[in-house]
Amino acid sequence: MKVTNIPFSKTGFFSKTMINYLEKNKAIQPFYNNYPEITGFKNQIAEKQKSFSLQSRLVLVDALKHQYKSFKISEKTKQNIESLNKENTFTVTTGHQLNLFTGPLYFLYKILSTINLCEELSEKFPEQNFVPIYWMATEDHDFEEINYFNFDGKKVQWNSNESGAVGRFSTDSLADVFEVFANHLGNSKNAKFLKNLFSEGYLKHQNLAAATRYIANELFSEYGLVILDGDDTPLKQLFNPFVKEELENKTSFKEVSKTNLALEKNYKIQVNPREINLFYLGNDFRERIIFKDGIYKVNNTEIIFSKKEILKEIDDNPKAFSPNVIMRPLYQEVILPNLCYLGGGGEMAYWLELKAYFKAVNIPFPILLLRNSVQILSEKQVHKLEKLNISLEELFLNQHTLLSKKVIENSGIQVDFDKKIQFLENQFSELKEVAKKTDVSFVNAVNAQERKQIKGLEYLQKRLLKAEKKRQKDLVDRITQLQNEILPNQSLEERQRNFSEYYLEYGNNFIEVLKDNLKPLQLEFTVLEL
């Protein structure tokens, strides 16, 4: 096995926002608090220790014990839950949707990054305890985003007529899905483990939240992972003051809107706030709360509240108030002694919109850490890359760019069109200086001729490339097939494939290898040759 780390910027799959964040670019510094490095964690510990109360810890521990009451958990997870009662215990959190059978591969990378970071922090700060948290997005209502996973190029899909928070969905209809999936697996030892994990999770737990907890617990409890469901009355009660503040003052809308005005000068905005960033959660619906003409209305329902009524409803029925993407991060930081949130590029981008909002409601803004990303390569694939003279960094090039580069390299033609275009531009630069001493019409004529000649060279370059690709069809086909195999749909495989494909081949060794090699504070993309 070989491990290679390359800069995230070299893959071409990460946004300007993330690359600038990793580089500590001055333009993005106002939008985060402490940076993900040891000094930053030292500062974050001091900030969170002052703000998180012992009473909140007691509520959190009781809620976790209640959520786990029917689950068999490891001694390490049990110890981690108990340690949250102590004022020197802090959490590191990642969150994920309740994707069917964990969904894309990066589910594993998120959680293992979180576990490994806690272990590294324990070494650096031996007087504190650090607990890895997986926050289940049980209140999400986008079922179409989570009702499938890809296995061996095929979509394994679950259909359900239910609506509302997906964590509450019944798993009764998953028996048919299990039969379809099981038929693809075969009867090896690893196949039997996957079948058992799926059937025990989904066929023996009554809702999706419980099934997901079971599966994540089976995969990661030996490392002490603690799984948290925010759809919980005592935890929501801790958040009640912030729900009331949102309904009365609309602070998130005001603060995030101001932040976005500043952010959009340099970066793409990930999410825009609504006037009220809360949903009302019923047994089979999750709908926005809208304020109009002095009345709070639940969208697409007949439910309405006066101000007095809705404030009373918060106290009487806290579980009905569900934060959206803007307020969910605040909910997390209110109920956890949290230091850091690990997520993908899209998640990090919307967290960067929230710092001013956190400051306005007096909650410490956590450290943001881009999770580990991984590309798995087999020995056979590595051999093919070497034979085609494709480096690991070149592997991630846009396919057209990669093919053009390799075809030219293999052609033996020594025509550098870029240099010729540069030479032409230099020649016209001299001519433009002469033209400026005459009249505007001559300047325009020179500019037009420059564009025409450069366009002609570019056309010849395309014709040459097209001809070479046709002549080197075998090379083009081999490169195309290999890159498509490694990067399905011209995307990172971690966004496409399910962990079961690798587990089927490597068993638990796959998870152990990831655990041993993911270095969250290294801030680089990882290529694993298995």
N, C-alpha and C positions, 0 to 999 in steps of 0.2 A: 504494500500500500504506500502511496506517495501523496503528500499534501502540498499544494501550491496555493499561495495567496496572491491575489492581484488587486490593484485598486478598483474600487467600485466604479470609478469614472471610466475605466478601460472596457467595461462590459457593454456600455451603451444602453443599459436597461434602467438607469437611475436618473431621476430628474435633476435639473439645475438646482432646485431647492435643496435636495439631499446632498449633492456634491458640494455646494457652498456651505452647508451645515457641517459636513465632515471636515472641510478645509478651514472652518472658523472664519469664513468671509465676513468682513466688516458689515456688509449690507444686511446680513441675517442675524447678527449678534443681539440686536435689541429684542428679538422674539423668543429667546430662550433664557433660562436661568443659569444653573450650573451645567458645565459641559461634562460628558461622560468620560471622566478620567479620575484618578484617585483623589486628587485635590478637590475636585468637584463633589465627590461623594462625602468627603470629610465635611465640607460646608453644608451639604444637604442633610446629613445626619443631625448637625447642630440645629438647623432650621426646623426639621420635623419633630425633633425631641421636645422643643419648646411648645409646639402647637397641638400635639396629639394627646388627648386626655386619657387617664386611666379608665374612666367610665366608658369611653368609646372602645377601649381594648376589651373590657368585660363583655360588652354587647357583641362585639365581633366574635370572640371566642365561643360564646354561647350559641350564636347563630351558626357557626361552622360545625360545632358538635351536633346541633340539631340536623343540619343538612347531611351529615355523614352517618347519622344514627343507624341506618340500615345497610351500611357498606363496611366491608372488611378493609382495613387500611393498615399500612406498614407502621412499624414502631417509629420510624423516622418522621413520617407525616404526622403521627399522633404527637410526637414531641414538638414538632414545629407549631402545631395548633396551640398546644399548652404554652409554648414560649411567647406567644403573642400577648399573653397577660403581662409580660415584663416590659418595663419602660426602655430597656436596651435592645429590644427586638424590632426590626424593621422589615419591610417587605420589598420585593422587586416583582413587578407585575407585567404580565402580557395578557392580551385578550384575543378572543377569536370567536367567530360565529360557530353555531352548532352544525357544521357541515356533516353530511352523511359520511360515516366511517372516517372521520377527521378531515375529509376534503383534500385539498392540495397538500403536497409534501411539506410546504413551509410551516404547517401546523407543528410538526416535529421540531423544526429549526427554531421556531419562536420559544417553545417550551424548554428545549435543551439549552438555548442561549440564556434563558432566565435562570435555570438551575445552575449553570456554570458560573454565571455572574455572582450569584449568591455564594458559591464556594470560593471564588476569588476574593470577594469582599470579606469573607470570614477569615481568610489568611491575612489580609491587610489590616483588618480591624478586629483583632481577637477578643476585645472586650464587648463587642456587640454580636447579636444574632441576626441572621438574614434568612428570610423565608420566601421561597419562590411561589408565586401565586399565578394560577391560570383563572382568569375572569371569563366565565361563560356568558356569551351574549344571548341569554335566554329570552330577553324581552324583544329582540329583533323580530320584525314581522315580514321580512323579505324572504318568503319561503322559496321562491324560484332561485335565489342565490345559493341556497344550501341543500337542496333536495337531490343532489347527485354527486358522484365522484367518477373520475376517469380511471379505467383499468385496462391496460394493454390496448390502448387506442379506442376502447369502447366506453360509452357512457352508461353507468349503472344508476338508474333514476328511480326515485320514490314519488309517487303521486298521492296526494291527500286533498280532501275537500275542506279541511279545517282552515280557520283563519285566526288572526290574532298573534299573540306572542308564541314563537315557534317552540320555546322550551316547554310549553304546556301541551303541545301536540301529542296525541296518542300514538304509540308505536304499533298498534294492532295490525296496521296494513303493511308492515315491513316483512312479514313472513314470505310474501311472494318475491320481494327484492332479495331476500336471503337465498332463496332457491336459485335465482338467476345468477347471483354472484358466486355461490358455492359451485355451480356447474363449470365455472371458468377456472377454478383453483386446482383441481386434481386432488390427489390423496397423499401427498408428501407430509412429512412431520410439520413443516412450516405452514402448509395449506390447512392442516387440521387445527393449528393454533389460530389462524385467521378466521376459520369457520366458527370456532368456538368463541372467539372474541366478539364476532358479529352477533351470533345467536344469543349468547349470554347477555350482551349489552342491549340489543334491541328487542329480543323476544321475551325477555324476563324482567324488563323494567317498563313501567306503564307510560312514561312520557319521555320526550326527547332529551330534556335536561338530565334526568336520572340516567338514561342510557349513555349520554356523552360523558357524564361523571364516571360511570363504571369503566368505560373504555380508556379514558385518560388516566384513571387511577391504576388500571391494570398495566398500562405502558410505562408509567412514570413514578408510581408511589415509592419504589425502592430508593428514589433520589429525594424523597421528602416533599414532593409537589403537593401543594394545597389548592384545591379547586373551589372556587367561590361562585355562588349564584346570587346575583344582586336582586333577584325577584323575591324579596324576603322582607316581611313586615318589620321586625326589629331594626334591620339595617336601614330600611326606608325611613323609619322614625328618626334616625340620626340625621337624615337629610332633609327632614321637614322644614327647618328654618330657611334653607336655601330654595326650596320649592315655593314657599310663601314669598320670599324676596323676589323671585323670578316673576311671579304672577302680579305682584304689586308694583315692581319697579322696572321690570324688563332689562335688568342690568346686562345680561349676556348679549342681548341684541345691541345695546349701545356700545359696549366695550369691544366686542368682536367686530362690529361694523367699522369702528375707528381703526382698529388694528389692520383690517383688510385694506382700508384705504392706503395705509402706509406700505403694506406688504405688496400690493399689486403694482407698485412702481417697478419692482424687480422680479416678482415671482407670480406664478399662476395660483389663483385662489382655489383651495380644495373644496371648501364648503362655505355657504353663505348662511348666516343666522336668520331665523324667523323672529317675528316680534315676540312670540312666546315659544321657548324651546323645550316644551313638555308635551307628552302624549297622555291621554287618559286610557287606562288599560282595563278592559272588561274580560269576561270569560272567553269571548270569541272575537274580540276586536282590539285594536290599538290605533286610536285616532288622535289627530292634533287638537290641542286646546287653542281656541281662537277668541280673542277679546274684541268685541265690537259693541258700540253704543252702551257701554257700562255693563255688558253681560258677557260672561264666559260661556262659550258654546263648544261642545265636543263635535268636531267635524263629522259629517255624514251620519249623525244620530239626532235624536230629539232631546238629548241631555243638555240642560242649561243650568247655570249657577249665577247667583248674584255674588258680589265680592264676599259678603259675610258667609254665604252658603259654601263657597268653594274653600274658604279658609277653614271652615269647620270640617269639610269633607277631607281635607288633608290630615287633620287630627284623627278623624274617625276611620278613614280608609286610606292610609298612606301607600299601601301597595298598588293603588289605582293610578298613582302618578309616576309616569315612566319618562326618564330623561332621554332626549334625542342625542345625536352625535355631538352636539355642542356642549350639553350639560352632563353627559355620561362620564367624561373624564373627571369632572368636578365631584360627582357622586363617588367615584372610585377613591379620590384623594381625601374625601371627607371621612370615609368609613375605614380606610386602611392607613397604617403607619408607613406609608409608601415613600420610597426614595427615587424610584426610576420606573419608567414605562418603556418596554421594548416592543417595537412594532415595525411594520414594513414602511416603505417610502410614503405611501398614501396616508397612512395613519400619522406618521411624523409630521407631514405637511399640515394636517388640520390641527394637530396639537400646537403647532407654532402660531396658530391664530389666537390662542387662548391665554397667553401669559397675563395680559392686562386685565382680563376678566377675573382670573384667580386673585390678582392683587386687589381688585375692587371688593371682593368678598372675603379677603384676608385668609386665604388658604395657600400654603407654600406650593409653588409650581415645581413639578418633579423634573428630574433629569430625563432627557429623551435620548434613547439609544436605538439606532438602526439595527435591527436584528441581523444575525448571521444569515447569509445567503450561500447556498451550496450548489455546485454542479457535480454530479456523479458521473465518472467515466469508467467504463470497463477496460480491462487490459486490451481487449480486441479493438475498442474504439481508439485508445491511445496509440496502438500500433498503426492503425489506419491514418490517424492524424500525422504521425511521424513520416509515414510513407508519402503522404501528400504534401509534406513540408509545411504544415499548418501549425503555428504556435498556439498556445492556450489563449493568448490575448486575441489573436486573429480569429479564433473560433467564434468569438462573439461579434464579429463585424456583421453589418448588414449583408445579406446574402449576395446582392448585386455587387457590392464593394469587394467582398471576399472573392467572388468568381473573377471579377475584373483583374484584381491584383494577382491571382494565381495564374490566370491565363496569360497575362503579360509576362510574368516571371518565367513561365514555361515556354514562351514563344521564341525566345532568342532574338526578338526584334528590339533594337536599341533606340527606339524613337521615344523620347521623353516629351510628350505634348505639353506638359505643365511648364517645362523650361522654355519651350518654343512660344507658348502664350505669354510667359513673363518677358521674353526677349521682345516680342511684338509690342507689348505694353510699354516697355522702355523706349522703343523707337518712336512710338506715337507720343510719348511724354515729351520728347525733344521737339517734335513737330507742333505740339500744342503750344509750347512756349513761343515758337515763331508765329503761330496763328493769332495769339493774343495781341500781337503788335499790328495786326491788320484790322479786320472787322469781324462782327459776330457771325456772319454767314459762313465765313471761312472756318471759324472755330467749330461751328455746327457740322460742317462738311467733314472736318477731321475726325470728330467724335463718331459720326455715322460710319465713316470708313473703318475706324478702329473696331466698332461693334461688328461690322460685316466680316472683317477678316478673322477676328477672334471666333465668331460664330462658325465661320468656315472651317477653322482648325478643329473646333469642338465636334463638328459634323464628321470630319475625317477621322477623328479619334474614335467616335462611336462606330463608324463603318469598319474601322480596323478591328475594334474589339468584337463586333458582331461576327466578322469573318473568322477571327481567331477562335471564338467560342464554338463556331460551327465546325472548324477544323479540329478542335480539341474536345469534341463532344464527349468522349469517354471520360476525360478528366472532369469536365463540367458535371456530368451525371454522378460521378463518384463523390465529388465534393458536396453537391446538392443533397444526395441521399444521406450522406454522413451527417451533415449539419442538421437536416430535418429530423434525423433520428435522435440526435443529442438535444436539439432545441425544438421540440414539437410546436408547430404553428408559429415558428420564428419567435418563440417566447422562451423565457427561462423555464426549464422543466419543473422547477419547484412550484410553479403556478398552474401546471397542467396535470402532472402525474400524482397518483396516490401512493402513500408509503407501502401499501400492500404489494406492489410490484417488486420492490427491493426486499421486503421482508420475505416474500416467497422464495427468493433466491438465496439470501444471506441469513435469514432468521434474526434472532435477537442480536447477533453480532453487528448487524447494520446500525441499530440504535447505540450500541456500545462504541462503535467507531465514531459515530457522530458526537457522542458525549465526550470522547477523548480528544476530539480535534476542533471543536467549535470554541473559538476564543472571542467572546463578545467585545472586549475592549480593544481588540486589535484593529477593528474598523476596516476590514478588508474582505473581499469576496473570496470564498474558499472553493478550490477545486480538489475533489477527492478521487484518486485513481484506485479503484477496488479490484 
